[in-house]
Amino acid sequence: MIDQVADLKTQLANRIGWYASRNSIAHITVNEFMADQYELAFYIKQIEKFCYTQKQQEVGFDQLSLSKFSHAAVLLPDESSKPYLKDLLRRLRKQLKTSYTIHGSSAHISIGRKLSSMQLDQAENLFSSINLRFNCDTVALRKFIETKGQFEVIKTFRFLENPLNDAQYLPF
């Protein structure tokens, strides 16, 4: 999937030239937050806890959305994937909630950001059909590297699909 999104970004760059997020590796943003080394250790534990029982699922993205309001070209999930992704993001955001958290929006994969109206018009008929499918099985923690002006993955967490233990069940 990462290679397929990179190919789409290359096609877009060939059509419109350089653009923001051109070199960003495919991802679905959950949250952005600021943390010192101690807070980061706490967040890592929270993500590990979340991933311990999280189920993997195949998801698909089949629609390109071009927005002159947000100046972005993004891929949207297919109808069968929306409930899983919505629930995944909701629960992980709840697990990571802090006063310094900026939530991402609905699940999407960015192709281009900060695009002009002209660039969006040029992108409109570029991709004949989109059909990305992949197993959603990992959370990646990324850090913004100021000297590069982009995020880099610093740690990944696999969904381990373990059963909940008695302490993890919520009473009704």
N, C-alpha and C positions, 0 to 999 in steps of 0.2 A: 504494500500500500504506500509506503514511504516513497518508493521509486516511481509509482504511478503518479503521485501528487507532484513529485519533482519534474516529471515529464510534462504535466499540465502547466506548471510554472514556467518551464522552458518554452513551451508553445506560446504562452502569453507574452513572455519577454521578447521572443522573436517577432511578435506582432506589434507590441507597444513600446519596446525598449525597457530600460531598467525601471523598477518600481519597488516601493517599500514592501518588505517581507519576502522579497524575491528569493533570498537564501535561507529562509526559515524552514526547518524540517517539519514535515506534516505532523500535526498534533491537534487535539481538542483541549482548549483551555478550560480548566476547572476553576482555579483561583489565582490571584496574584497577591502576594503578601511580602512585607518587610520583616526580617527576623535577624536577631543577633545569633551567635553560635549556640546559645542555650535554648533559645526559642526554636531554632532550626532542629535541634536534637529532639525537642518535644514534638514538632510537626512530623518528623521522621517516624517517631513511635506511633503517632496517630494514624499515619498512612499505612504503616505495617499492620496495625490492628485492623484497619478497614480491609486491607487486602487479604488478610488471613482467611476470611470467610466469603469474600466476594466471588461470585460466579462469573466465569468467562462466557462470552456469547459472540457469535458471528453477527456483525452489523454491516449495513450497506449504506452508501451515500450515492444518490442517483439524480440529484438536481443541482444545477448551478444557479445561484442567486446573485444578481448584480444590483447593488444599491447605490444610487446617487446620494442618498441621505447619509449613509455611513462611509461612502467612498470605498466600497469593498466588493470583492468577488469571492464568494465562499461556496463550499459544497454543503448541501443539507442532507440529513439522513432520510432514508426511505421510511415509509409509513410503519413497516414492521419493526424498525430499529428505534423509533422515537421513544416508545415507553421505557425500554431498557435504559437508553442513554439519559433520559430525563430523570429516572429514578436514581441511576448511578451518580449523576452530577449532584442531585439534591442531597443524597445521603453523604457523599464525600464532602460537599461544602459544609454541611452541618457538622461533620466531624472536625473540620479545620477552622471553624468560625472564630474570628478574633476581631478586635476593633481596628486592626490594620489590614483587613482583608478586602480585596476588590473582587467581587464575583464575576466570572465570565458570563456570557449570555447563554442562550440555548446552544445545544451541541451543533457544532459546525467545524469544518476544516477550511482554513483560510488559504485562498490561492493568491490574492493580492490585496494590499491595504493602501490607503491614502492615494487612491486612483482618481484621476481627473475625470470629468464627465466625458471628455473625448476618448480617454483610455477605456472607460467602461463601454462606450459605444463600439469601439473597435473589438472589444472582447465578446460582444453579444452573440455573435454567430461562430465563434472560434471553435467551440467544442460541440461536435455533433451529438454525442451521447455520453453520459457519465454513468458508470456502473462500477464503483469501488466496493469491494467486499473484503473484510478482514476479521480476524478473531480479536475482539476487544479483551485483552488479557493482562494489561500492564498499565501502571501509573508511572509517569516519569516526573522527577523533580528537576526543574530547570532553574538556572541562575543567570541573571542578566550580567553580561560582561561588557562593561562600559567601553573599554578600548575597542571592542569589536562591534558594539552597537547592536548586539543580538543575544539571545538566550542560548545557553548550552546545557545539555543534560548532565547532571551531577550524580544522579542515583535513580535506579529503576526498581520498581516493586511489582512482582508478578501476583496475579489473582490466584490464591492457593486453593480456593473452593473447599475449605475445611468446614465441618459442621459447627454450628453455634454450640457453645457450652451453656449450661444452665444459667450462669451469671449474665449471659449476653441476651437472654430472652427478656422482653419487656412485659411486665404484668399489665393486664387490662382491667 
